[in-house]
Amino acid sequence: MSKTIIPRTYQSRPKLSLGETQAAISKIRQCFEQHISHLLHLTRVSAPLFVDPSTGLNDDLNGVERPVSFDIKETNTTAQVVHSLAKWKRMALYRYGFPPHTGLYTDMNAIRRDEEMDNLHSIYVDQWDWEMVILPEDRNLEYLKETVNKIVGAICETSEEIKSLYPSISVSLSPEVSFITAQELEDLYPSLSPKERENQYVKEHKTVFLMQIGDTLKSGQKHDGRAPDYDDWSLNGDILFWNDVLDCAFEVSSMGIRVDSKALQEQLEKAQCTERSQLPFHRMVADGTLPLTMGGGIGQSRLCMLLLGKAHIGEVQVSLWDQDTKDVCNAAGIHLL
């Protein structure tokens, strides 16, 4: 069920025109790509919109979302629109022969038809998907944190550049990252739900990397779901900023160091899906054919929404919306693209 919240003060805030918004979106993408590709030594590559489901390359997300599938007349086979490129990128690094501490980034466009629609979510997903080759000695929390700080720095630099071009934007981001695990967050706020915990902590610390997402916590619950076959659940996390417009924690990136053979086997067993180990991608992880990597997705519309101080993701991307959402936004003077 879709749900749109209009902040009480939103109508009184200075707003960019539709034309200015489109120009600012283009500038954000240009600036951020320059920063992130330089800091992480990434090369832009082309990426697929759909994959062969038999390869195991599609992201299974939480394991319940239905991919969009279609038949191909010429080949008499079926293709799946990607949910993300988490596994495809690792395969691409192997095929292209990237050396350690270099990698790739690309535009990832997906359709997630089971996504709930609200201020932050749409059935259309656009991300910068990135992946880089690492060494065995890089598989540790310190290397993960170092990379997170670089990404946050790129976001904050982009924000300052956009504000210099559009002085009416009053968004303020903190480059200082607070690192906390999902278990530490549960220990701090045991009576709150996962999202309530995020809001409580991020409101105080402003910029947060919430780590170790996917495994079961002491309470017997998970903070959030993660597929078992790309992120190592002990070496992953989400980048969260405090969003003053929506008064909530705001995720812009999910990322992590990827599974090695040991972590893959353990997580497939925990997720009760060991049958995946026979898929081509999983066999190449298990036998060491694929390089050790780290990577993630950074929401393009999410980042534009945050840096431009927008209240609804439909203000920075074109998608389909239910009539109630369109009516609520129209009454509030929010222009959906």
C-alpha positions as CSV (number, residue, x, y, z in Angstrom):
1,M,0.0,0.0,0.0
2,S,1.5,3.3,-1.0
3,K,2.0,6.0,1.6
4,T,3.1,9.6,1.0
5,I,4.0,12.0,3.8
6,I,4.1,15.7,3.2
7,P,6.4,17.5,5.7
8,R,4.5,20.4,7.3
9,T,7.1,23.0,6.4
10,Y,7.8,21.7,2.9
11,Q,5.6,24.1,1.0
12,S,7.3,27.1,2.6
13,R,10.8,26.0,1.5
14,P,12.5,27.6,-1.5
15,K,12.1,25.3,-4.4
16,L,14.0,24.8,-7.7
17,S,11.8,25.0,-10.8
18,L,11.3,21.8,-12.9
19,G,14.0,23.0,-15.3
20,E,16.4,23.8,-12.5
21,T,15.8,20.5,-10.9
22,Q,16.6,18.6,-14.1
23,A,19.8,20.6,-14.6
24,A,20.8,20.0,-10.9
25,I,20.2,16.3,-11.2
26,S,22.5,16.2,-14.2
27,K,25.1,18.2,-12.3
28,I,25.0,15.9,-9.3
29,R,25.5,12.8,-11.4
30,Q,28.4,14.4,-13.2
31,C,30.1,15.7,-10.1
32,F,29.6,12.5,-8.0
33,E,30.9,10.2,-10.8
34,Q,34.0,12.3,-11.1
35,H,34.7,12.1,-7.4
36,I,33.9,8.4,-6.8
37,S,35.8,7.1,-9.9
38,H,38.9,9.1,-8.8
39,L,38.8,8.1,-5.2
40,L,38.2,4.4,-5.8
41,H,40.1,4.0,-9.1
42,L,36.9,3.0,-11.0
43,T,36.4,2.7,-14.8
44,R,32.9,3.2,-16.2
45,V,31.5,0.1,-18.1
46,S,28.3,-1.0,-19.8
47,A,25.9,-3.2,-17.8
48,P,23.0,-5.5,-18.6
49,L,19.3,-4.6,-18.1
50,F,18.4,-8.3,-18.0
51,V,20.2,-11.6,-17.4
52,D,19.8,-15.4,-17.9
53,P,18.1,-16.7,-14.7
54,S,20.0,-20.0,-15.0
55,T,23.4,-18.3,-14.3
56,G,22.5,-17.3,-10.8
57,L,23.7,-13.7,-11.5
58,N,20.5,-11.9,-10.6
59,D,20.2,-10.4,-7.1
60,D,17.6,-12.3,-5.0
61,L,17.2,-9.4,-2.6
62,N,15.2,-10.8,0.3
63,G,14.3,-14.0,-1.6
64,V,10.6,-13.1,-1.9
65,E,10.6,-10.4,-4.6
66,R,9.4,-11.5,-8.0
67,P,11.7,-10.5,-10.9
68,V,10.2,-9.2,-14.1
69,S,10.6,-12.0,-16.7
70,F,9.9,-12.2,-20.4
71,D,10.4,-14.7,-23.2
72,I,12.7,-14.0,-26.1
73,K,11.2,-15.1,-29.4
74,E,14.5,-15.6,-31.3
75,T,16.2,-17.8,-28.7
76,N,13.1,-19.4,-27.2
77,T,14.5,-18.6,-23.7
78,T,13.5,-16.5,-20.8
79,A,15.3,-13.4,-19.4
80,Q,15.0,-11.6,-16.0
81,V,15.2,-7.9,-15.6
82,V,17.9,-7.4,-12.9
83,H,17.1,-6.5,-9.3
84,S,20.7,-5.3,-9.0
85,L,24.1,-6.1,-10.4
86,A,25.7,-7.3,-7.2
87,K,26.9,-10.6,-8.7
88,W,27.2,-9.6,-12.3
89,K,29.9,-7.0,-11.4
90,R,32.1,-9.6,-9.7
91,M,31.9,-11.7,-12.8
92,A,32.8,-8.6,-15.0
93,L,35.9,-7.9,-13.0
94,Y,37.1,-11.4,-13.6
95,R,36.3,-11.3,-17.3
96,Y,37.9,-7.9,-17.9
97,G,41.0,-8.7,-15.8
98,F,41.0,-5.8,-13.4
99,P,44.0,-5.7,-11.1
100,P,43.8,-5.3,-7.3
101,H,42.5,-1.9,-5.9
102,T,40.9,-1.0,-9.2
103,G,37.4,-1.6,-10.4
104,L,34.3,-0.6,-12.3
105,Y,31.1,1.4,-12.0
106,T,28.0,1.5,-14.1
107,D,24.4,2.7,-14.3
108,M,22.1,0.1,-12.9
109,N,18.5,0.4,-13.9
110,A,16.0,-2.1,-12.4
111,I,12.3,-2.8,-12.0
112,R,11.2,-4.1,-8.6
113,R,7.5,-4.6,-9.1
114,D,6.9,-5.7,-5.5
115,E,8.4,-2.6,-4.0
116,E,6.2,-0.7,-1.6
117,M,5.8,2.9,-2.9
118,D,6.2,5.8,-0.6
119,N,8.4,9.0,-0.3
120,L,11.6,6.9,-0.7
121,H,10.6,3.9,-2.8
122,S,9.5,3.4,-6.4
123,I,9.2,0.3,-8.6
124,Y,12.0,1.9,-10.7
125,V,15.5,1.7,-9.2
126,D,18.5,3.6,-10.5
127,Q,21.9,3.2,-8.9
128,W,25.6,3.6,-9.4
129,D,26.7,0.1,-9.0
130,W,30.4,-0.2,-8.3
131,E,32.8,-3.1,-7.6
132,M,36.6,-3.3,-7.0
133,V,39.1,-6.1,-6.7
134,I,40.7,-6.5,-3.3
135,L,43.4,-8.7,-1.7
136,P,42.9,-11.3,1.0
137,E,44.5,-8.9,3.6
138,D,41.8,-6.3,2.7
139,R,39.0,-8.4,4.0
140,N,38.7,-6.6,7.3
141,L,36.6,-3.8,9.0
142,E,39.3,-1.2,8.8
143,Y,39.5,-1.4,5.0
144,L,35.7,-1.3,4.8
145,K,35.6,1.8,7.0
146,E,38.3,3.5,5.0
147,T,36.3,3.0,1.8
148,V,33.1,4.2,3.5
149,N,34.8,7.4,4.5
150,K,35.9,8.0,0.8
151,I,32.3,7.5,-0.4
152,V,30.9,9.9,2.2
153,G,33.6,12.4,1.4
154,A,32.6,12.2,-2.3
155,I,28.9,12.8,-1.4
156,C,29.7,15.8,0.8
157,E,32.0,17.4,-1.8
158,T,29.2,17.0,-4.4
159,S,26.7,18.6,-2.0
160,E,28.9,21.6,-1.5
161,E,29.4,22.0,-5.3
162,I,25.6,21.9,-5.9
163,K,24.9,24.4,-3.1
164,S,27.4,26.8,-4.7
165,L,25.4,26.6,-8.0
166,Y,21.9,26.8,-6.3
167,P,22.2,29.0,-3.1
168,S,18.5,28.3,-2.2
169,I,19.5,24.7,-1.3
170,S,20.0,24.6,2.5
171,V,20.9,20.9,2.9
172,S,23.7,20.3,5.4
173,L,25.6,17.0,5.6
174,S,28.2,15.9,8.1
175,P,31.4,14.2,6.7
176,E,32.1,12.6,10.1
177,V,30.9,9.0,10.0
178,S,29.7,7.1,13.1
179,F,30.2,3.4,12.8
180,I,27.9,1.0,14.6
181,T,26.9,-2.7,14.2
182,A,23.3,-3.8,13.9
183,Q,23.8,-5.8,17.2
184,E,25.1,-2.7,19.0
185,L,22.1,-0.8,17.7
186,E,19.7,-3.4,19.0
187,D,21.6,-3.4,22.4
188,L,21.1,0.4,22.6
189,Y,17.4,0.4,21.7
190,P,16.1,-3.1,22.4
191,S,12.4,-2.0,22.6
192,L,12.5,-0.2,19.2
193,S,11.9,-1.6,15.7
194,P,14.9,-1.6,13.3
195,K,13.8,1.5,11.6
196,E,13.1,3.3,14.8
197,R,16.6,2.4,16.0
198,E,18.1,3.9,12.9
199,N,16.1,7.1,13.3
200,Q,17.1,7.5,16.9
201,Y,20.8,6.9,16.3
202,V,21.1,8.8,13.0
203,K,19.3,11.8,14.3
204,E,22.0,12.2,17.0
205,H,25.0,11.3,14.8
206,K,23.9,12.7,11.4
207,T,26.1,10.4,9.2
208,V,26.2,6.7,10.1
209,F,27.5,3.4,8.6
210,L,25.4,0.7,10.1
211,M,27.4,-2.6,9.8
212,Q,26.9,-6.3,9.9
213,I,23.4,-6.6,8.3
214,G,21.8,-9.9,7.3
215,D,22.6,-12.3,10.1
216,T,20.2,-13.0,13.0
217,L,20.6,-10.8,16.1
218,K,20.5,-11.9,19.8
219,S,16.7,-11.1,19.8
220,G,16.2,-13.8,17.1
221,Q,15.3,-11.2,14.5
222,K,17.3,-9.7,11.6
223,H,17.8,-5.9,11.4
224,D,17.2,-6.2,7.6
225,G,17.3,-8.9,5.0
226,R,20.4,-9.5,2.8
227,A,20.9,-12.1,0.1
228,P,23.4,-14.7,1.3
229,D,25.6,-14.9,-1.8
230,Y,27.2,-11.5,-2.3
231,D,27.9,-9.5,0.8
232,D,29.8,-11.1,3.7
233,W,27.3,-10.3,6.5
234,S,30.2,-9.6,8.9
235,L,31.7,-7.1,6.5
236,N,28.9,-5.1,5.1
237,G,26.6,-2.2,5.9
238,D,24.4,0.8,4.9
239,I,25.4,4.5,4.6
240,L,22.7,6.6,6.3
241,F,22.3,10.4,6.5
242,W,19.9,12.4,8.6
243,N,17.3,13.9,6.3
244,D,16.0,17.2,7.7
245,V,13.2,17.5,5.2
246,L,11.6,14.1,6.0
247,D,12.9,14.0,9.6
248,C,14.3,10.5,9.3
249,A,17.3,8.3,8.7
250,F,17.9,8.2,4.9
251,E,19.8,5.3,3.3
252,V,21.8,6.2,0.2
253,S,24.0,3.1,-0.2
254,S,24.2,-0.6,0.7
255,M,27.7,-2.0,0.3
256,G,30.2,-4.4,1.6
257,I,33.1,-6.8,1.2
258,R,31.9,-9.8,-0.8
259,V,31.7,-13.4,0.3
260,D,34.7,-15.7,-0.1
261,S,34.3,-19.4,-0.3
262,K,33.9,-19.9,3.5
263,A,31.4,-17.1,4.0
264,L,29.4,-18.2,1.0
265,Q,29.0,-21.7,2.3
266,E,28.1,-20.5,5.8
267,Q,25.5,-18.0,4.6
268,L,23.9,-20.4,2.1
269,E,23.4,-22.8,5.0
270,K,22.0,-20.2,7.3
271,A,19.6,-19.1,4.5
272,Q,18.7,-22.7,3.8
273,C,19.4,-22.4,0.1
274,T,22.5,-24.6,-0.4
275,E,21.1,-25.7,-3.7
276,R,22.5,-22.4,-5.1
277,S,26.0,-23.7,-4.6
278,Q,25.6,-25.6,-7.9
279,L,24.9,-22.4,-10.0
280,P,27.8,-21.3,-12.2
281,F,28.5,-18.0,-10.3
282,H,28.5,-19.8,-6.9
283,R,30.9,-22.5,-8.1
284,M,33.3,-19.8,-9.3
285,V,33.3,-18.2,-5.9
286,A,33.8,-21.5,-4.1
287,D,36.7,-22.6,-6.2
288,G,38.5,-19.2,-6.2
289,T,38.0,-18.5,-9.9
290,L,36.4,-15.1,-9.2
291,P,38.5,-12.4,-7.5
292,L,37.9,-11.2,-4.0
293,T,35.9,-8.0,-4.3
294,M,34.0,-5.3,-2.5
295,G,31.3,-3.1,-3.8
296,G,27.8,-1.7,-3.5
297,G,25.0,0.4,-4.9
298,I,24.6,4.1,-4.5
299,G,21.1,5.3,-5.2
300,Q,21.1,8.0,-8.0
301,S,17.6,9.2,-7.3
302,R,18.1,8.8,-3.5
303,L,21.3,11.0,-3.7
304,C,19.6,13.6,-5.8
305,M,16.6,13.7,-3.5
306,L,18.8,14.2,-0.5
307,L,21.2,16.8,-2.0
308,L,18.3,18.9,-3.5
309,G,16.1,18.7,-0.3
310,K,13.2,17.0,-2.1
311,A,10.4,15.3,-0.2
312,H,9.4,12.7,-2.7
313,I,11.5,10.5,-5.0
314,G,9.1,11.2,-7.8
315,E,10.5,14.7,-7.8
316,V,13.8,13.4,-9.2
317,Q,12.8,10.3,-11.2
318,V,10.1,9.3,-13.7
319,S,8.0,6.3,-12.5
320,L,4.4,5.2,-12.2
321,W,2.4,6.2,-9.2
322,D,-1.1,5.3,-7.8
323,Q,-3.8,7.9,-8.0
324,D,-3.7,8.7,-4.2
325,T,0.0,9.5,-4.4
326,K,-0.6,11.8,-7.4
327,D,-3.5,13.5,-5.7
328,V,-1.6,14.1,-2.4
329,C,1.5,15.4,-4.2
330,N,-0.6,17.7,-6.5
331,A,-2.4,19.2,-3.5
332,A,0.9,19.9,-1.8
333,G,2.4,21.5,-5.0
334,I,4.9,18.6,-5.5
335,H,5.6,18.1,-9.1
336,L,6.1,14.4,-10.0
337,L,8.3,14.0,-13.0
